[in-house]
Amino acid sequence: MAIMVFLHLVRIIPKVREPALGIFQGSFLKHSGEKGDYYSVAWDWREREVDEEIEQLEQIVDFLAANPKLVDL
């Protein structure tokens, strides 16, 4: 279910905001059921707010401008 919520956010956010200007946040929610406690993952997205977060965007731009070779290991 958590993956579906994340995918929903990924589809919806570009329609109202620029996703790259924000931060996806994951958190764990504790639930109690008949078989005991279990956790699910909740996803949210928010715009970058503090100077440190906005600086991250500048660092990403500088990094990508260097045309780095990105390798998926």
C-alpha positions in Angstrom: 0.0 0.0 0.0 2.8 2.4 0.8 4.3 2.1 -2.7 0.9 2.9 -4.2 0.7 6.1 -2.0 4.2 7.1 -3.1 3.4 6.4 -6.8 0.2 8.5 -6.4 2.3 11.4 -5.0 4.7 11.1 -7.9 1.9 11.3 -10.4 -0.1 14.1 -8.7 2.7 16.6 -7.6 3.9 17.5 -11.1 0.4 18.7 -11.9 0.5 21.3 -9.1 4.1 21.9 -8.2 7.7 21.3 -9.5 8.7 18.0 -7.7 12.4 18.9 -7.8 11.8 21.9 -5.7 10.5 19.8 -2.8 11.4 16.9 -0.6 9.7 13.6 -0.4 9.4 12.4 3.2 8.8 8.9 4.4 7.7 8.0 7.9 6.6 4.9 9.8 3.2 4.6 11.3 2.6 2.1 14.1 -0.6 0.0 14.0 -1.9 -2.6 16.4 -3.8 -5.6 15.2 -5.0 -9.0 16.3 -1.6 -10.4 15.6 0.3 -7.6 17.3 2.0 -4.4 16.2 3.0 -3.7 12.7 4.2 -0.7 10.8 3.3 1.0 7.5 5.1 3.7 5.6 3.5 7.1 5.0 4.7 9.4 2.3 4.4 13.1 2.0 5.9 15.9 -0.1 6.7 19.4 0.9 8.5 22.4 -0.6 12.0 23.2 0.5 11.7 25.9 3.2 14.9 26.7 5.0 18.1 28.1 3.5 20.0 24.8 4.0 17.4 23.0 1.9 17.4 25.6 -0.8 21.2 25.5 -0.9 20.9 21.8 -1.7 19.2 22.7 -5.0 22.1 24.9 -5.9 24.5 22.1 -5.1 22.5 19.7 -7.3 22.5 22.2 -10.2 26.3 22.6 -9.8 26.8 18.9 -9.7 24.7 18.2 -12.8 26.4 21.1 -14.7 29.7 19.2 -14.3 28.1 16.5 -16.5 29.1 13.7 -14.0 29.1 10.0 -15.1 26.4 8.4 -13.0 26.7 4.7 -12.5 24.1 2.4 -11.1 25.8 -0.3 -9.0 
